[in-house]
Amino acid sequence: MLPGSTASEVRRLRFAVDAMQTELAALREVTLATNHAVMALNHDIRSGAPEALPLFLGWADRVRLDVDAAIAAVQVIERQLDLADRVDRNPA
């Protein structure tokens, strides 16, 4: 178990992590759809505003990376909670 935590706190944290995963999965889908649309319209965007394209593509990539980082953070939290559960069930 996490230092200073109770089983109910761990359950509450697990519920919160599950909710974050759901939200992040939805956000990732939107981000991927946006990225796909940007790449599909790449030619139109280039012909309309060439100086703005690198900024927009950089922004889209940054959002995608932020979502991937958030997903990785939730996975780390999930692994810590799993470890806390195992330690709680099998104290040394």
Secondary structure, 3 states (H helix, E strand, C coil): CCCCCCHHHHHHHHHHHHHHHHHHHHHHHHHHHHHHHHHHCHHHHHHHCCCCHHHHHHHHHHHHHHHHHHHHHHHHHHHHHHHHHHHHHCCC
